[in-house]
Amino acid sequence: MEKPILAITMGDPSGSGPEITARALAEHPVDDICRPLVIGDSGMMEKALEWCGLTGKAEIRPVRRVENARFRRGVINVYEMGLVNPETLEMGKISAAAGEAAFQYVKKAIELAMSKVAGGTVTNAISKEAINAAGHHYSGHTEIYAEYTGTKHYAMMLCHHDLRVIHVSTHVSLREACDRVKRERVLEVIRLADQACRGLGISAPRIAVAGLNPHCGEHGLFGTEDEQEILPAVLQARAEGLTVEGPLPADTIFSKALGGWYDIVVVMYHDQGHIPLKTVGFVYDREKQAWSAVEGINVTLGLPIIRVSVDHGTAYEHAGRGTANELSLLNAIAYAAQAARNRQS
């Protein structure tokens, strides 16, 4: 079976994405599992190698047609977009210019995957503020992918090893997130959770559903959404043959998931899922005053194409210093490559 081409976006060029990509592709045998194609600007990738002390360790090969790429170790193929000048771009700063470039990288990656030139896509971090400043009014990658693939039913899944969470809502205010907890949407996400786990080879997924309110509302004392919206969705999912428990108190559900009780947790809003994942996935070394691990990944479910992303932001504070951690990107590439192989078979 031929290794899949993965379109890897460079992310916000003012952020750490170019350096993370340079480290991942120059220092690790990524070509063992896929044919990586960076979507971005070759000049930025040359600078990234320099900042990381990797000049000479890999050749940056700009291409404007995928068939001109040379997929072999030591060569970093860059689908040349020609959108930013590394000599004038200010690193570590939010700008409309960087936002425009980051948006176009994502759009091109989607185009390559939709046309089946690429077997999957992997995204580095973008700045939502920057892409909006450039006139592209999206709240994140997920919404961009949904629009450009014509997808109406989708959800975000975060993974750290075997801890997985999937969201009912993501980039909306907390007030709006509460309003979005409706039985139809909760049921839809439970179904997506089951499908995602089966796609990972889990034959009988065990799904936990978090409550929205403290103590799941205490029978209406602290809110009615748990009984009126979440519980009916859980009961319907059980009627369909899925193995589901909930709603369960969010303050204990993740400890149980870490203990192996569940394969995936359905959460009601952004921070309910992101905080536990990033608590275990982001490890800061107090003595070294540096991040020793940043390794979670973000998967968009329900799309006709594969999209996996790093589970961190642009890390503007690291941009241009060669200190960014590439572990999350490596995990994203590994996940996307396996998903692409599964689709091929």
N, C-alpha and C positions, 0 to 999 in steps of 0.2 A: 504494500500500500504506500503510495507516494505521500511524503510528509506535507501537511497542509501549509499554504501560505497564510500567515497572519499579518493583517494590516495593523501596525502599532502606531497610534498617534503620538506625536511628540508632546502633546499637552500645551499649556500656556508657555510660549517661548521665553517669557520673562521669569518663569518659575523653575522648579527643579527637574521638570520632565526631561529636558534634553540630557542632563547629566545622569539621571537614573537610567535612561535608555542606553546611554553610552556604556555605563558600567555593566548593565545586564548583558549587553550583546558583545562587549569586548572581553569581559572577564569570565563568562560562563558559557558552557557548551549548549546554548539554546538551540543551535542548529541540529542537535541530536533528535529533537522532537518536532521541529517545525522549520519553515522557511520564513524568517522574519523580514518584514518590509516596513521600514519606518516611514510614516506619512508626516512630512515636515519640510524643513529647510536644511540643506547640507551644510551651509555656513555655520548654522547654530550647532550642528552636530560636531563639526570640526572644533569649534570653541569648547564644546562640552568635553571632548577628549582631552583637550589642553588643560581645562580646569581640573579634571580628574587625574591628571598625570598619566594619561594613557596614549599620548601622541606616539605614533609608531606601533602601537599594539593592535591597531585595526585600521583598515582602509575605508574611508567614507566614499561610497560610490553613488553619485547622484544619477537617477534615471527618471525619464518622463514616460516610459512605457514599461510595464511589468516584465515583459519578455526580455528586456535588456538587463535585468538584474542578474547578478552572479551569486547564487546562493551557495556559499562555502564559508568555512571558518576563516575568520580574519577579515571578512568583508562585511561592512554594514551598508546595506542597500537603502537609499533614501529616495522615496518618491518625491521628486523636487517640486515644491509648491511655489517657491520664489516669493514669499510674502513678507519676510522680515530681513533686515540688515543687522547682523550681530554687532557691527561696529557702532551703530547708532541706537540700538534698542537698549533701554535702561532696564537692567536686571533688578528683580525684586520689587517691581512697581506695577500697580494695576494701570492698564492703558487700553484704550479702544483699539489701537493697532495690534497689540498682543491678543486681545479678545477676538478680533476679526480673524487673525491667523489661526488661533485655536479652533474657532468654529469651522473654518474651511477644512482644517485637517480632519475633523470628525465627519464632516459631510462627505469628503472624498473616501474615507474608510468605509462608510456605509455604502457608497456607490460601488466600490470594489467588491464588497461582500454580496450586495444585492444582485450584481451581475455575475456572481460566482467566480470571479477572478481570485478573490480571497476566500479562504475557508472559514474565516472568523476575524473578529476585530478585538483589539486590546487598547484601552484608552488610558493615557496619563491624565493627570488632574488639570482641570480648567478653572478659571475664575468666573463665577457666575456674574459678578459685578462687571468684569471686563467684557464678556460677550454681550451683556445688555448695553454697555456703553457703546459697543459697536453696532447696536441696532437690532440685535438678535434676542428677542424677548422670550427666553426659556429659563426655567428654574434649575436646569441641570442637564447632564448627558441623557438621562433616561427619557426626558421629554423630547429632546432632539431626535433620538432614535425612534421613538414612537411615531413622531410626525413623518419622518423621512422613510419609514418602512410601512406606513399606513396601518399601524397597530393600535387597536383600541383597548385591548385587555392585556395589561402588563403589570409587573411588580418588580421591586428591587429586592434582591437577596444578598446578604452579606455572609461571608464564610471565614472562619478561622479554624483550620483543621476540621474537626467534626462538629463544631458549634456553628449552627446556621440559623439565620433569622430572615424572615420575609415580611415586608411592610404593607400595611393597608394604605397608608399615605406616607409621603416623604416631604418634599419641599413646599410646604404650606405652613401658615401660622398655626400655633398650637390651638387657637380658637377654631380655625377652620378644620384642623385635623379631627377634633372631636365631632364636628358636624358630618364628617365623612365616614364615621363608623356606622355603616348601614349593613343590614344582613346580606344583601346581594353582593356587596363588595367584599365583605368578610368571607363569604362562601367562595367567591371567585378566587381569592388569595389562598384559601385552604386548598382548593383544587390545584392551583399553580404550585403550591408547596409539595403536594403529593407527586405531581409530574416531575418536578425538579429532582426530588430524591430518587425517583425511579430511573431518571436519566443518569444518575450517578451510580446506578447499580444496586440501590437499596430496594429489595423486592417488596417489602411490606413496611412502608414508612410509618413511623410513629410521630404524629403531629401534635404539638401543644399550642393552644391558643391563649394568648395573654389577655387579661381583662384590661379595660380602659381606666376604671376608677379604683381608688384605694380599696383593697379587700374585695374587689369585683363588685363594688357598690353596696355590699351588706344588705341585699334584698331591697334596694331602693333608697336606703338611708343616705348614701353618698353618690347617687346618680342611678339612672335607669337603663343606660345603654347596654350594660352587661347582660341584663335579663331580657331586654326587649329586642336587641339587635345581634349581639354576639352569640348568645346561647341558641337561638333558632338556627343560625348558620351552622353551628357545630352539630346540632341534631340532624339537620338536613345532610350534612357531609357524612355522618354516621349511617344514615339511611341509604346513602350511595355506596356504602361498603368501605369507606375510609376509616382508618384508625386515628381518632381524634379525641383529645381531652381539652376541656375548657368550658367557659373562661376560667383561667387560673390566675392567682395574684401575681402581678409582675415582679414583686419584690423577692419571690422565691423561685420563679419558673426557670431562671437562667442557671441557678445552682443545680437544679435537677437536670437540666439539659447538659451541663458540663459533666454531671455524674453519669451520663449515659441513658437517662430515662427516655429521652426523645431524640429524634433525628433532625427536627427542625422546629422552630418556634415562630408562630405568626404573631407579629406585633402590630399595634394599632397606629403608631406614628413614628416619625423619624428618630427622635432621641431615645425612645423606649428600646429600639433595637441597636442603634449606633453606640450608645454608651457601654453596654456590656461587651459588645464585640471589640471596641477599641480599648477597653480596660484590659482585656486579655491579650489583644493583638499588638498593642503599642507598649513597648517596654523601655523605660528610661533608666539608664545607668546613673545613679546618684554620684558615684565616685568619679566616673569619667565625664560626667555632665554632657552626656550624648545619648541619642536613641540607639539602643542595641538591637531592637527589633521593631519593624513596622511591616507587618506581613499579612494583614487581612486583605480580602478581595471583595469586589462588588460585581454581581451578575444581574443583568436585566433578563427577566423571564417573560415569556410570551411573544418574543420577537421571532420573525422568520429567519433571522441571522444570529450568529453568536456574538455577544458583547460582554466582555469581562473587563473590569477596571481595577486600578489600584484603589485601596480604601483609605486614602488620605488626600489632603489638599495640595495646593501648589507649592507649599513650603518656600515662600518667597525669601524667608530668612536664610535659607541655604543656597539660594540661587547664585551661581557664579563662583562658589567656593569649593566645589568638588567633594562636599561632605554628605550629600543626600544618600539615603539608604535605598537600595534597589530590590530588597527582598519581596516587597508586595508586588512589584512588577513581575518578578520571576514567577511568583505563585500564580499571578493572573495569566501569564503566558502558558504555564503548565496546564492550568485548568482549560483554557481556550483550545490548546492543542489536543487535549484528550476529548473535549466535546466535539471538536471537528472530526477526529478519528471515529468517534461513535456515530456521527452522522454519515460518514462515508461507508461504514459497515452496515 
